[in-house]
Amino acid sequence: MSIKEIQEEIIEEFAMFDDWMQKYDYLIELSKDIPLISEEYRLNQNLIKGCQSKVWLHSTAIDGKVIYTADSDAIITKGIAALLIRVLSEQKAKDILENEMYFIDAIGLKEHLSMTRSNGLVSMIKQMKFYALAFQAK
Amino acid sequence: MTDIVLNIRDQFPILHQKVHGHPLIYFDNAATSQKPLKVINAISEYYLQGNSNIHRGAHYLSNQATEKYEKSREAVRRLINAESTEEIILTKGTTESINLVASCLSQFLFQPGDEILISGLEHHANIVPWQIAVEQKGALIKVIPILDSGELDLVAFKNLLSPKTKLLALSHISNALGTINPVEEMIALAKEKGALVLIDGAQSAPHMLVDVQALDCDFFCFSAHKIYGPTGIGVLYGKKAQLEKMPPYQSGGEMIKEVTFKGTTFNDLPYKFEAGTPNIAGGIGLLAAIEFMEEVGIDHIARREAELLAYATKKLKELEGIQFVGEAKEKAAVISFLVDGIHPSDLGSVLDKLGIAVRTGHHCAQPIMDRFEIPGTVRASFAVYNTENEIDMFIEGIEKVKKMFG
C-alpha cells in the first residue's frame, strides 16, 4: 500500500471511535505490536529526546526500502510511534520524503505534535525523514 | 462548597468551562495561576481608557498611568514588607530578576576561586544564570544535596559554607517537589560567612506571607503570573545598599538621568534597572493581583491550600502504587508523584482528556529528576480556588488510568 493509502486506512479505523478513551485504548493496543528496536540499537545515540518521554528509533534500508524499528518508555507515545512506522516503514525513501503526515491531525492527535514540551513526535518524524534522506543520498 | 470558596471561584471565569467535555480542573497552579476578573478588568480598562507612556509627565493620561504603575510598586513593597520602593525593581519575571543579579554581580563581585552556593532543588532559572556568571569569572558553583525526603541536607550545607562563599542562591519553595526550605536559618548561616543571599520566591510569594526584612535576604524574586497576576512582569527586591553597588543591567530610556555624547549619568533607584518603556499594563495587573490577594487574605490562601494539600495527600495514599517524590515535613500545596508502571506522560495525557490539567515531566528541574533517578513526575499544584470535589475527580481519573494501563 502507498503511504497515502495507509494514512487513509488509519483515519478510517479511528473514525469508529466515539471518544478519547477508546482512541487511547486503541493506541495502547497498537503499542504492543510496535516493530521493536532490537536491544543492540537501544542506545543513547538512537534516542530522540522529547521533554516527556524517550523514543528510540533505528532504520535500515533493504532493497531500496527503509525499515524502521522503535520503542518508547511511554505507552501512548509508543502507540503513535507504531502508527508512524506502519505508515512509513517499508516505503521508498523518495516517497517518505514527499508525503505529508496528515493522518495525525485527522485522527485528532495533533496536540501530541505540539512543538514545545511535547513528547518528541515532531522530532521523530523529522528523524524518520532524515534517515530516508540519508539512504536516498547513498 | 462553602460560600467563600464559591465567591472566590466566581471571580475566575476561566474555571467555568468544559475541556474535552469535562468540567475543567486546573491543578497546574505552580506553573501559572489563573487570573481573577479584577486583574482582567484592570488590564482591559487600562487599554480602553488609560493607555499612555509613563514617567513622561506632560499630560493627564500619562500622569494617571504613572500614578497607577507606581502604586503597583508600592503594593509590592507592602506585600513583601520591603523598606522602600527604591528597592523594588519591576522586571519581566523571576527569570529576568535572577539574570539581572547574576549579570550585574559577575561584573564586580566574583573572583577566580569564589564559590556560589545553590541547592539541588533549584529551577533551571536559578542554575543557568549562575553557571554563565561563574564561567566568565573563574568562580565555582557548589550544590547543596537533597535528602530522600526532598529536604535539603543542612549538615552538608553548613560544611559547604566557607569564606569563599560569595553568594547563596536558594529557592524558598521547590517548584518540583513543594519543599519549603528553612530559608531564615540558611540565610543567617550564609550571612555569618559574609555571603550575599538571593531567594527565588516564585513559589512562595503566591502561598505565604513573605517579609524580606525579617528574612534579611539581599535579593528576593518572584513573578506576577503565579500570584494571580499577568505574565511578563515580575519583581526583583534588592537591599538598597546592594542595588546601589551594582552597575546598570540594560541601558536605554528611563534608566538615565542625563545623556550627552561624552557620557551618561544613570537614574536613581529603582529606575536605574528599568531601561525602556516598562510593561505598564502588566504593572497595573500586578497591582490588581496584589489587591486581590489582600482582599482574600494571604492567611486564608495559605490555610485553604494547606487543607487541599492534606486532603489530596490522604486520598492519594489510599490508592495503591503511588510513589510520592518529595515528602518534606514543610511543604507547599504541590504534590509530585508517580504511579507504578505508568509513565508520567501517559498519565498526564489521559487526565487531560478528562479535563484535568496537571504538569508532567521534569518541571524545569532536571537535576532533581536525576537525583531521584526518575524520568519525571506528575505534579498537581493547588490554588485557593481549587476544591476537595476536584480532588475527588482527580483521584477517580487516576483510578481510570490505572485500569487502562494495568
Interface residues (C-beta under 8 A of the other chain):
Chain A: D19 W20 M21 Y24 D25 I28 C51 Q52 S53 K54 D73 A74 I75 I76 T77 H112 R117 N119
Chain B: H20 G21 H343 P344 S345 D346 G348 S349 V350 K353 T360 G361 H362 P375 G376 K400 M404 F405
